[in-house]
Amino acid sequence: MQPAVCSNCTYREQLRPDDLVAFEVTVAESSLFICAQRDLSAAAESLLRSARRDIEGYAAGHPGFCESLEPLESGSEAPAIVRQMCEAGHAAGVGPMAAVAGAIAEVVALGLLQKSDEVIVENGGDIFLASRRQRTVAIWAGSSPLSRRVGLKIPADAMPLSVCTSSGTVGPSLSFGKADAAVIVAQSGALADAAATAVGNRARTAADVEAALGLGKSIAGVQQVVVIIGDTLGAWGQYELAPL
């Protein structure tokens, strides 16, 4: 599987809401930062292991699944998380592994909602939120002067949903673009992650921001697009951008 461990996760200190309990769960390459009403580490680890087992088991029987940069079909026998990844890849025009971090964040979050009324799961910069109150998600954009200076206000009645970020300058994820941050909001974690990859790939210079926004808008299910390259920011969607 594509590595998801963050080599510098100091940004997670800014993710800690004061009304929830924060904890981390790591299995192989997957490192999750989770906030819930109580420590649910054991349950989260079980959900994470199950998700990884489904993906790895399917990949073992389908050579090229993890390496493909193009959309792939999934058979009817594929686990639900694999089908979600493949569907998201088709919607965004990318390979299924472009959706893996967002898909895992969603699966773990939905599982934990059986034990906590509020859950936030972050997986390598991809976040799935379910909360009873408005949350503001800060946008991490590496060395851009706009990094952590702006966030998205997500109202309670819009959740659960996913906020995923792709970057060509931050983190280990593969990107063919140079965006400091390409952010997508969608109900589906897999779709938000795949779309963020596609939009990030499109953005190579500040002159590409408008085209990258247009690509994001064209993907069915996308609710918000934010693209940051250096000191240039472009945004489209239904949620309010807030200065931090």
C-alpha positions in Angstrom: 0.0 0.0 0.0 1.0 3.6 -0.6 2.8 5.0 2.6 0.6 7.3 4.6 2.8 8.0 7.5 3.6 11.7 7.9 7.4 12.4 8.3 6.6 15.7 10.2 3.2 15.6 11.9 3.6 18.7 14.0 0.5 20.1 12.2 -1.5 17.6 14.2 -1.0 19.8 17.3 -3.3 22.3 15.6 -6.0 19.7 15.0 -6.7 19.0 18.7 -10.2 20.4 19.6 -10.6 21.3 23.2 -13.9 19.4 23.6 -12.8 15.9 22.4 -10.2 13.3 23.4 -7.3 13.0 20.9 -5.3 9.8 20.3 -3.2 8.2 17.6 -3.3 4.8 16.0 -0.6 3.4 13.7 -0.7 0.1 11.8 2.2 -0.5 9.3 2.2 2.6 6.9 -1.1 4.0 8.2 -1.0 6.7 10.9 -4.3 8.0 12.1 -4.9 11.0 14.4 -8.4 10.7 15.9 -10.6 12.8 18.1 -13.7 11.4 19.8 -15.7 11.7 23.0 -13.4 9.1 24.6 -10.3 7.1 23.8 -11.3 4.5 21.3 -7.8 3.3 20.4 -8.5 -0.4 20.5 -11.7 -0.1 18.3 -9.9 2.2 15.9 -7.0 -0.1 15.5 -9.3 -3.0 14.8 -11.2 -1.0 12.1 -7.9 0.1 10.6 -6.5 -3.4 10.4 -9.7 -4.7 8.8 -9.6 -1.9 6.2 -6.0 -2.6 5.3 -6.6 -6.4 5.2 -9.4 -5.9 2.7 -7.3 -3.6 0.5 -4.1 -5.7 0.7 -6.0 -9.0 0.2 -7.7 -7.6 -3.0 -4.4 -6.1 -4.2 -2.6 -9.5 -3.8 -5.0 -11.1 -6.2 -5.0 -8.2 -8.7 -1.5 -7.3 -9.9 -1.1 -3.7 -10.8 -3.9 -2.5 -8.5 -1.6 -0.5 -6.2 0.5 0.9 -9.1 -2.1 2.0 -11.5 -2.4 5.7 -12.2 -5.5 5.1 -14.3 -9.0 4.2 -13.2 -9.7 0.5 -12.7 -12.8 -1.6 -12.5 -13.5 -3.6 -9.4 -15.2 -7.0 -9.5 -18.4 -7.7 -7.6 -16.3 -9.8 -5.2 -14.2 -6.8 -4.2 -14.6 -5.5 -0.6 -16.7 -2.4 -0.1 -13.7 -0.2 0.5 -12.1 -1.3 -2.7 -15.3 -0.7 -4.7 -15.4 2.8 -3.2 -11.8 3.5 -4.2 -12.4 2.3 -7.8 -15.6 4.3 -8.1 -13.8 7.4 -6.9 -10.9 6.8 -9.2 -13.3 6.7 -12.2 -15.1 9.9 -11.1 -11.8 11.8 -10.8 -9.8 10.1 -13.6 -7.1 8.7 -11.3 -5.9 5.3 -10.0 -7.7 3.7 -7.1 -4.9 4.2 -4.6 -5.3 7.9 -5.0 -8.4 7.4 -2.8 -6.9 5.1 -0.2 -6.2 7.5 2.7 -9.6 9.2 2.4 -11.4 5.9 2.1 -9.7 4.5 5.2 -10.4 7.7 7.2 -14.1 7.4 6.4 -14.3 3.6 7.2 -12.7 4.1 10.6 -14.8 7.2 11.4 -18.1 5.6 10.5 -17.1 2.5 12.6 -16.3 4.7 15.6 -19.6 6.6 15.3 -21.1 3.5 16.8 -19.3 4.3 20.0 -19.0 8.1 19.9 -21.5 10.8 18.7 -18.6 12.9 17.4 -15.5 11.6 15.5 -12.8 13.3 13.5 -10.2 11.0 11.8 -7.1 12.5 10.0 -5.0 10.2 7.8 -2.0 11.9 6.2 -3.8 15.2 5.7 -7.1 13.6 4.7 -9.9 14.2 7.2 -13.3 12.7 7.8 -15.5 14.7 10.2 -18.8 13.9 12.0 -19.6 16.5 14.6 -22.6 18.2 16.4 -21.0 21.6 16.2 -19.4 23.7 13.5 -15.8 22.9 12.9 -13.1 25.0 11.1 -10.6 23.0 9.2 -7.3 24.8 8.8 -5.5 24.4 5.5 -1.9 23.3 5.7 0.0 24.4 2.6 3.6 23.9 3.4 5.9 26.9 2.9 3.1 29.0 1.3 2.6 32.2 3.2 -1.1 31.2 3.3 -0.4 28.0 5.2 -2.6 27.8 8.4 -3.8 31.3 7.7 -7.1 30.2 6.2 -9.6 27.5 7.0 -13.0 26.1 5.9 -16.0 26.5 8.2 -18.0 23.3 8.1 -21.4 23.6 9.7 -22.8 20.8 11.8 -25.7 20.1 9.5 -23.3 19.4 6.6 -21.5 16.5 8.4 -20.5 13.8 8.1 -18.2 14.7 5.2 -14.6 14.6 4.1 -11.9 17.3 3.6 -8.9 15.9 1.7 -5.7 17.6 0.6 -3.2 16.8 -2.0 0.2 18.6 -2.3 3.0 18.6 -4.7 5.3 20.2 -2.2 4.4 18.6 1.2 4.3 14.9 2.2 5.0 11.6 0.6 2.0 11.2 -1.6 2.5 11.1 -5.4 1.5 14.3 -7.2 2.4 15.5 -10.7 1.5 19.1 -9.9 3.1 21.8 -7.8 0.2 22.9 -5.7 1.1 23.7 -2.0 -2.5 22.5 -1.3 -5.4 21.2 -3.4 -8.3 20.8 -1.1 -11.6 19.0 -1.8 -14.7 18.7 0.3 -17.1 15.9 -0.5 -19.4 13.5 1.4 -17.3 10.5 0.4 -13.8 10.2 1.8 -12.6 8.2 -1.2 -14.0 10.8 -3.7 -12.5 13.7 -1.9 -9.1 12.1 -1.8 -9.2 11.1 -5.5 -10.5 14.5 -6.6 -7.8 16.3 -4.5 -5.2 14.2 -6.4 -6.7 15.1 -9.8 -6.9 18.8 -9.0 -3.4 18.8 -7.5 -2.0 17.1 -10.7 -3.6 19.9 -12.8 -2.0 22.8 -10.8 1.6 23.4 -11.7 1.9 27.2 -11.6 -0.3 30.0 -10.2 -1.6 30.5 -13.8 -3.2 27.0 -13.5 -5.3 27.8 -10.4 -8.5 28.7 -12.4 -8.2 25.5 -14.6 -7.6 23.4 -11.5 -10.8 24.8 -9.9 -12.7 24.1 -13.1 -11.6 20.5 -13.0 -12.6 20.1 -9.4 -16.1 21.6 -10.1 -16.6 19.2 -12.9 -16.3 16.1 -10.7 -19.7 15.0 -9.6 -20.1 15.0 -5.8 -17.5 17.7 -5.1 -18.8 20.4 -2.8 -15.7 22.7 -2.4 -12.4 23.2 -4.1 -9.5 25.3 -2.8 -6.1 25.5 -4.6 -3.1 27.3 -3.1 0.2 27.8 -5.0 2.6 30.2 -3.2 0.7 33.3 -2.4 -2.1 32.6 -4.9 -5.4 31.1 -3.6 -8.5 30.2 -5.6 -11.7 28.8 -4.2 -15.1 27.6 -5.3 -17.9 26.0 -3.3 -20.6 26.2 -0.7 -18.5 26.6 2.5 -17.1 29.8 4.0 -13.4 30.5 3.9 -12.3 31.9 7.3 -9.0 33.8 8.2 -7.1 32.1 11.0 
